[in-house]
Amino acid sequence: MEIEQIKELSDKIKNNVEKVIIGKSEIIELLISAMIAGGHVLLEDVPGTGKTMLAKSLAKSVGVDFKRVQFTPDLLPSDLTGINYYNQKQGDFIFRKGPIFTNILLADEINRATPRTQSSLLECMEEKQITIDGVTYALENPYFVVATQNPVETQGTFPLPEAQIDRFLIKASIGYPSESDAIGILDRFNNANPYEQLAAVCENDEMCDAIASFQQVYVSKVIKKYIVSIVEKTRNHDSVDLGVSPRGSLAMMRTCQSFAAIHGRKFVTPEDVKYLAPYVFCHRIIIKDDYRIDHKSSLEVISNILSSVEAPTESWGN
């Protein structure tokens, strides 16, 4: 698939999702970029902002297998992965697949499940496979996890460990709509739910082609050095206890490539890095306790680093 075709595919999906979701084109683009890049997304926001509806609309637009799991404290790992059960009729153990075997998995309120259950997603998110009773099962492509969590409510929740947060390519917040968008939502949902009329605008094969093709987007040496310079700064910053990992550097490069592709560009620019850095890096750093007391956020740290690292100015498209 050519870059122009990836842009056409992205535009079709985005326009279709916007039949349901109003005023969140940037977030929709981030989700499409993450999916094409082969990553996963963590949506963190207060209840009622459309996190679940956004994920469902994207899945319906792409036309792939979609499953939603409501995470609760009593959810077991086998409830996600599936189990081997004894079939008396056949006289043998049969494997019954769990909801983790899908193309798009919505892990709703992921921080409500226990760490034991959360950890069942680690292998499938990183390696696109799952091992059950010593047998490894490959997951179908595309494989895309969209997890949601509420940052305000803490009762009955279990914070995600850093190892799991690091497996999310992007962490984003939808935010409240503007006044005009809020009125538009009321108008659109006045008579019927537009999600019910939503139809797929692309096939599974098209998305797989895009995933296989986005890395043809050129990343110059100066852009790679720019990404690494930012990452190095996170590791040496006074207010940071733990900086961005090598996985984070790769995540940034892949996200920049897919983001450039959905905009029809065959090369990555410094502006791509600057725009995506808060979404790719903020959840990958840990702020020191002293600075956390002063309410210093990871977003402030990343913004400070971006302003202190000189962006390349030469022709990075050649």
C-alpha positions in Angstrom: 0.0 0.0 0.0 1.3 3.5 -0.9 1.4 6.4 1.5 -1.4 8.2 -0.4 -3.6 5.1 0.0 -2.9 5.0 3.8 -4.0 8.6 4.0 -7.2 7.8 2.0 -7.9 4.9 4.3 -7.3 7.0 7.4 -9.5 9.8 6.1 -12.4 7.3 5.5 -12.1 5.9 9.0 -11.8 9.3 10.6 -14.8 10.7 8.7 -16.9 7.7 9.6 -16.0 7.9 13.3 -16.9 11.6 13.3 -20.5 10.7 12.4 -20.7 9.7 16.1 -17.8 11.5 17.9 -18.0 15.3 17.6 -15.0 17.7 17.9 -12.3 15.1 18.7 -10.5 14.8 15.4 -7.1 14.9 17.0 -7.8 12.0 19.3 -9.3 10.0 16.5 -6.2 10.6 14.4 -4.1 9.4 17.4 -6.0 6.2 17.7 -5.8 5.5 13.9 -2.0 6.2 14.1 -1.5 3.9 17.0 -3.5 1.1 15.3 -1.5 1.4 12.0 1.7 1.5 14.0 0.8 -1.8 15.7 0.5 -0.2 19.2 -2.1 0.2 21.8 -3.9 3.2 23.4 -4.7 4.1 27.0 -7.6 6.6 27.3 -7.6 8.3 30.7 -10.5 10.6 31.5 -13.5 11.2 33.7 -16.7 9.2 33.1 -19.0 10.2 30.3 -16.5 11.9 27.9 -17.0 9.2 25.2 -14.0 6.9 25.7 -16.0 3.7 25.2 -18.0 5.1 22.3 -14.9 6.3 20.5 -13.3 2.8 20.7 -16.5 1.1 19.6 -17.0 3.5 16.7 -13.4 2.9 15.5 -13.9 -0.9 15.6 -17.2 -0.7 13.7 -15.6 1.6 11.1 -12.7 -0.7 10.5 -14.9 -3.8 10.2 -12.8 -6.2 12.2 -13.7 -8.5 15.1 -14.3 -6.5 18.3 -14.8 -7.5 21.9 -15.4 -5.5 25.0 -14.5 -6.6 28.5 -15.7 -4.7 31.6 -12.8 -5.0 34.1 -13.9 -5.7 37.6 -12.1 -6.8 40.8 -13.4 -10.4 40.5 -12.3 -10.8 36.8 -9.9 -13.7 36.5 -7.0 -14.0 33.9 -8.8 -17.1 32.4 -11.9 -14.9 31.8 -9.7 -13.0 29.3 -7.5 -15.7 27.9 -9.8 -18.7 27.8 -9.5 -22.1 29.4 -9.0 -25.8 28.6 -12.1 -27.6 29.7 -12.9 -31.3 29.7 -15.4 -32.2 27.0 -17.1 -35.4 28.2 -18.7 -36.1 24.8 -15.3 -36.0 23.0 -13.4 -37.5 26.0 -10.7 -34.8 25.7 -9.7 -31.3 26.8 -10.9 -28.6 24.5 -9.6 -25.0 24.5 -12.3 -22.4 24.7 -10.9 -19.0 23.5 -11.5 -15.9 25.7 -12.3 -12.4 24.5 -8.5 -11.6 24.2 -8.7 -13.5 20.8 -10.0 -10.6 18.7 -8.7 -7.8 16.5 -9.8 -4.8 18.7 -10.1 -5.3 22.4 -11.7 -2.7 24.6 -10.5 -3.1 28.1 -13.0 -0.9 29.9 -11.9 0.5 33.3 -8.8 -1.6 33.2 -7.6 -0.3 36.6 -10.6 -1.9 38.3 -9.1 -5.4 37.8 -6.5 -6.9 40.1 -2.8 -6.8 39.0 -3.0 -10.6 38.4 -5.7 -10.0 35.7 -4.0 -6.9 34.3 -0.8 -8.9 33.8 -2.6 -11.4 31.5 -2.5 -8.6 28.9 1.3 -8.2 29.0 2.3 -10.9 26.6 -0.5 -10.3 24.1 0.2 -6.5 24.0 3.9 -6.8 23.4 4.3 -10.0 21.4 0.9 -10.4 19.8 0.6 -13.9 21.3 -0.7 -15.6 24.4 0.6 -18.7 26.2 -1.9 -20.9 28.0 -1.0 -24.2 29.7 2.3 -24.2 27.9 0.8 -23.7 24.4 1.4 -20.5 22.6 -1.3 -19.1 20.4 -0.6 -16.3 17.8 -3.1 -13.5 17.7 -4.6 -12.2 14.5 -3.4 -9.1 12.8 -4.4 -6.3 13.4 -4.3 -6.6 17.2 -5.2 -3.4 18.9 -6.0 -2.9 22.6 -7.9 0.3 23.7 -8.0 0.5 27.5 -9.9 3.1 29.5 -9.5 4.3 33.1 -10.9 7.0 35.3 -8.1 9.1 37.0 -10.4 10.6 39.6 -12.0 7.6 41.3 -9.5 5.6 43.3 -11.8 3.4 45.5 -11.7 -0.2 44.3 -9.0 0.4 41.7 -5.6 -1.0 41.2 -3.1 1.3 39.5 -1.4 -0.1 36.4 2.3 -1.1 37.0 4.9 0.8 35.0 5.7 -2.3 33.0 2.2 -2.4 31.7 1.8 1.4 31.1 5.0 1.2 29.0 3.3 -1.2 26.7 0.8 1.5 25.6 2.0 3.3 22.6 -0.1 6.4 23.4 -1.8 7.7 26.4 -4.4 10.4 25.7 -7.3 12.2 27.3 -10.5 13.0 25.4 -11.5 16.0 27.5 -14.8 17.8 27.7 -16.4 19.2 24.5 -16.5 22.9 23.7 -19.9 24.6 24.1 -20.7 24.4 20.4 -19.6 20.7 20.3 -21.7 20.0 23.3 -24.8 21.4 21.6 -23.9 19.4 18.5 -23.8 16.2 20.6 -27.3 17.0 21.9 -28.6 17.6 18.4 -27.0 14.5 16.9 -28.3 12.2 19.7 -31.7 13.9 19.9 -33.7 11.3 17.9 -31.4 8.3 17.6 -28.0 6.9 18.4 -25.8 7.5 15.3 -23.6 4.6 16.4 -26.5 2.2 15.4 -26.3 3.4 11.8 -22.5 3.2 11.6 -21.2 0.9 8.9 -17.7 -0.4 8.1 -15.7 1.7 5.6 -12.7 -0.6 5.2 -11.9 -4.3 5.3 -9.5 -6.2 7.6 -7.1 -6.7 4.6 -6.8 -3.0 4.0 -5.8 -2.3 7.6 -3.3 -5.1 7.5 -1.8 -3.6 4.3 -1.5 -0.2 6.0 0.2 -1.8 9.0 2.7 -3.6 6.7 3.4 -0.4 4.7 3.6 2.6 7.1 7.3 2.0 7.8 8.2 3.1 4.3 7.9 6.6 5.7 11.5 8.0 5.8 13.1 8.9 9.2 16.3 10.8 8.7 19.3 10.5 10.9 18.8 14.0 12.3 15.2 13.1 13.3 16.4 9.9 15.0 19.1 11.9 16.9 16.4 14.4 17.9 14.2 11.7 19.4 17.2 10.2 21.2 18.2 13.6 22.6 14.8 14.1 24.1 14.9 10.6 25.6 18.3 11.2 27.1 17.1 14.4 28.7 14.2 12.5 30.4 16.8 10.2 31.9 19.0 13.0 33.3 16.3 15.5 34.2 16.4 16.8 37.9 12.7 16.1 38.5 12.6 12.6 36.8 13.1 9.4 38.8 12.7 7.1 35.8 13.2 8.2 32.2 11.9 6.9 28.9 13.0 3.3 28.0 14.4 2.2 24.6 10.9 0.8 23.9 9.7 4.4 24.2 12.2 5.6 21.6 11.0 2.9 19.2 7.4 3.8 20.0 8.1 7.5 19.1 9.7 6.6 15.8 6.8 4.2 14.8 4.1 6.7 15.9 5.8 9.5 13.9 5.9 7.3 10.8 2.3 6.3 11.0 1.2 9.9 11.9 3.1 11.2 8.8 1.5 8.4 6.7 -2.1 9.3 7.6 -1.3 12.8 6.6 0.1 11.7 3.3 3.7 12.5 4.0 6.6 10.2 3.1 9.0 11.6 5.7 8.9 12.5 9.4 9.4 16.2 10.5 10.5 17.6 13.9 6.9 19.0 14.3 5.6 15.4 14.3 8.0 14.6 17.2 7.0 17.7 19.1 3.3 17.1 18.7 3.4 13.4 19.6 6.0 13.6 22.5 3.4 14.4 25.2 1.2 11.4 24.1 4.1 9.0 23.7 6.5 10.0 26.5 4.4 11.4 29.4 3.2 8.1 30.7 6.7 6.6 30.4 8.4 8.8 33.0 8.1 8.8 36.8 8.4 12.1 38.6 10.4 12.3 41.8 8.3 12.5 45.0 9.7 16.0 45.9 8.5 17.4 42.6 5.2 15.5 42.8 4.4 17.3 46.0 4.9 20.6 44.2 2.3 19.3 41.6 4.8 19.1 38.8 3.3 17.0 36.1 5.0 14.8 33.5 3.5 17.0 30.8 5.3 20.0 32.3 8.6 18.1 32.3 8.2 16.9 28.6 7.3 20.5 27.6 10.4 21.8 29.4 12.6 19.2 27.7 11.1 20.0 24.2 11.9 23.6 24.7 15.5 22.9 25.8 16.4 20.4 23.0 17.2 22.2 19.7 15.1 20.9 16.9 16.8 20.0 13.6 16.4 22.6 10.8 18.0 20.9 7.8 16.1 19.1 5.1 15.0 15.9 6.9 13.0 14.7 3.9 16.1 13.8 1.9 
